[in-house]
């Protein structure tokens, strides 16, 4: 099956009609001929990515954060349209840079 060209517009900015057109290929199950085993290089990359994400989550899950502060951080992340991870990273970098100054 041929893949369509990447969309210029983000999914959230599309109208319902545009979104339906863009996702039409997923209305039916994909044919088995589209699937194949991963190559050795692809498997290595997949494993690396999966382990990298897990390591980051383990570190964050081991932190004890005031629940109210965490809710404020999540709210801030939503308003700024960034992830909670980015908020935490920004906070840590800010504190470290102020200590150095």
C-alpha positions as CSV (number, residue, x, y, z in Angstrom):
1,X,0.0,0.0,0.0
2,X,1.4,3.4,-0.9
3,X,1.8,5.9,1.9
4,X,0.3,9.3,1.4
5,X,2.4,12.4,1.5
6,X,2.8,13.9,5.0
7,X,0.1,16.4,5.9
8,X,1.1,20.1,6.1
9,X,-1.6,20.9,8.6
10,X,-1.5,19.6,12.2
11,X,-4.3,17.1,13.1
12,X,-5.8,19.5,15.6
13,X,-6.1,22.3,13.0
14,X,-8.0,20.1,10.5
15,X,-11.7,20.3,9.9
16,X,-13.7,17.1,10.5
17,X,-13.9,16.6,6.7
18,X,-10.1,17.0,6.3
19,X,-9.4,14.7,9.2
20,X,-11.7,12.0,7.7
21,X,-9.9,12.3,4.4
22,X,-6.4,12.2,6.0
23,X,-7.3,9.1,8.1
24,X,-9.3,7.2,5.5
25,X,-6.5,4.6,5.0
26,X,-7.1,3.5,8.6
27,X,-10.8,2.8,8.2
28,X,-10.1,-0.8,7.3
29,X,-7.6,-3.3,8.7
30,X,-4.2,-3.0,7.1
31,X,-3.3,-5.9,4.7
32,X,-0.8,-8.4,6.1
33,X,1.5,-7.7,3.1
34,X,2.3,-4.3,4.7
35,X,4.0,-6.0,7.7
36,X,7.4,-7.5,7.9
37,X,9.8,-8.5,10.7
38,X,12.1,-5.7,11.9
39,X,15.6,-5.7,10.6
40,X,18.5,-6.1,13.0
41,X,19.1,-2.3,12.9
42,X,15.4,-1.5,13.4
43,X,15.1,-3.9,16.3
44,X,18.2,-2.3,18.0
45,X,16.7,1.2,17.5
46,X,13.3,0.0,18.9
47,X,15.0,-1.5,21.9
48,X,17.1,1.6,22.5
49,X,14.0,3.9,22.3
50,X,11.9,1.7,24.6
51,X,14.6,1.5,27.3
52,X,15.4,5.2,27.1
53,X,11.8,6.1,27.7
54,X,11.5,3.7,30.6
55,X,14.7,5.1,32.3
56,X,13.2,8.6,32.3
57,X,9.9,7.4,33.7
58,X,11.6,5.5,36.5
59,X,13.5,8.6,37.6
60,X,10.4,10.8,37.6
61,X,8.3,8.1,39.4
62,X,10.8,7.9,42.2
63,X,10.4,11.6,43.0
64,X,8.1,12.7,45.8
65,X,6.3,15.9,44.8
66,X,3.6,17.8,46.6
67,X,0.3,16.8,44.9
68,X,-0.9,20.4,44.8
69,X,2.4,21.5,43.2
70,X,2.1,18.7,40.6
71,X,-1.4,19.8,39.7
72,X,-0.1,23.4,39.2
73,X,2.7,22.2,37.1
74,X,0.3,20.1,34.9
75,X,-2.0,23.1,34.5
76,X,1.0,25.3,33.5
77,X,2.1,22.7,31.0
78,X,-1.3,22.6,29.4
79,X,-1.5,26.4,29.2
80,X,2.0,26.5,27.6
81,X,1.3,23.5,25.4
82,X,4.3,21.6,26.6
83,X,4.7,18.3,28.5
84,X,5.0,18.0,32.2
85,X,8.5,16.6,31.6
86,X,9.5,19.8,29.9
87,X,8.2,21.8,32.9
88,X,10.2,19.7,35.3
89,X,13.3,20.0,33.2
90,X,12.9,23.7,32.8
91,X,12.5,24.1,36.6
92,X,15.6,22.1,37.3
93,X,17.7,24.0,34.7
94,X,16.5,27.3,36.1
95,X,17.5,26.4,39.7
96,X,20.9,25.1,38.5
97,X,21.6,28.2,36.4
98,X,20.6,30.6,39.3
99,X,23.0,28.7,41.7
100,X,25.9,29.2,39.3
101,X,25.3,32.9,38.9
